Amino acid sequence: MSREPDPAVLYPDVAAHGSLAAALQAEAAAQGMSLPLAVSSSDPLRHSAITSVVPHRHSSYVGAWHHERSWTFWGSSNNRLMICGSTKDMRELPQVVRGWVDGASLDEIGKTATFDLLTGRFEVPDNNPAEVIASEWQWLLKDAGRADWPQYQALIESAHAEPKLRRLYPYTSHWALGFAEKPDGPYSAPSFVSIGSPRGTGDYTIREWWNGPALHHVATAAEAIAIAVDRIPADLLQTF
């Protein structure tokens, strides 16, 4: 295992300012703006929290990588990650951070960014369950499209195409797809199906929960989704 470099050596320009927050504020000032950043007491050279004026935007921060020069910006809304992207150029961060804290739309922030930033989710300020479910599906579809895993992508797309499953909250555990009636606490709710995708060759594996015994092995995503639909509990079907 390679030894982690001293952050002051990896980020001498940040160290010269005393903290990542101060370095970002200096870069923002050079671009004619200011940023509401807080210094991290535990890791000042590699972490800075961000305060947004939008109440549902929280848990936002910039973090520096430990083994190479790069920074990642995370922004969450109502406990769901909305934006996340990395850049090797600190000058690309202030405009993105400014848009996030000022309440710019995700599309506006994405157009401003010169690096890939949008997760695919859309914000649901009031936490409306149906909208949260739709947002999660949108994220899963984007995530599957960039996963370089054709079988997994086929599974997500096939599941989304099925109306009875599209109304449920989708979630993954160890790359296996499961469903819950509501967005809150999907892992604590009883599971009725978990579908694992093959890598390369092999079958889709149907289980009741992600690490339960295998119930079926099928060759295609369409077959797996048909089984998942048949396994939807009767009381859940009554809500459709």
Residue, then its C-alpha position, 0 to 999 in steps of 0.5 A: m500500500s502506497r504511503e499517503p503523502d503529506p497534504a501540505v506537500l501534495y497541496p502546497d498552494v492550499a497550505a500557503h492559505g492555511s486551509l482549503a476554505a481559505a484557498l477556495q475563498a481566495e480563488a473565488a475572490a479572484q473571480g469576483m465572488s465570495l463563498p460561504l465556506a467553513v474550515s474543517s478543524s480535523d482536516p483543514l487542508r483537505h475539507s471545507a463545508i459549504t452553507s447554502v441559503v436554500p434550506h433543503r440543500h445541506s451536507s455540502y462540502v469540497g474534499a481533496w483527494h489523499h493520493e493525487r491532486s484533485w477535488t470533489f464537490w458533494g451537494s445533497s438535498n433532503n438527504r439525497l446526493m444531487i451533485c457530485g463531481s471531481t476536478k483537478d483544477m480548483r479554478e473550476l469550483p467557485q462558480v459551481v459552489r456559488g450556484w449551489v449555495d444561491g439556489a440555482s437549478l441543477d440544470e443551471i449548475g450543470k451548464t456552468a460546470t466544466f466537469d461532469l457533476l449531475t447525478g441524474r436525480f432532480e430535487v424534491p424540496d417537499n419530499n413528495p414520495a412519488e417525485v422522490i421515486a421518479s428522481e431515484w429512477q432517473w438517477l439509476l438510469k443514468d448510473a446504469g448507463r455509465a457503469d460499463w455493465p450491459q447486463y446491469q443497464a438492461l436490468i434497470e431499463s427493463a425494470h423502469a419500463e414496467p409500470k408496476l415496478r416504476r411506481l416503487y422505490p428502486y434501490t441497490s445493494h451489492w449491485a442487486l436491484g430491489f424495490a420498496e413501497k416508499p423512499d424512507g428506509p427501504y432497507s428496513a422494509p420487508s423485501f420481496v425480490s432482489i435481482g442480481s446481474p451477471r458480469g459478462t456471461g451467466d444468468y440473472t439471479i432472483r432472490e427474496w433479499w440480496n444475500g438470500p438463497a437463489l430462487h431462480h436463474v434466468a437468461t434475460a433481464a425481461e425474464a427477471i423483471a417478469i418474475a419480479v412483477d409476479r412476486i409483488p405482494a398482494d397488499l402492495l398491488q392494491t395500492f396501484 
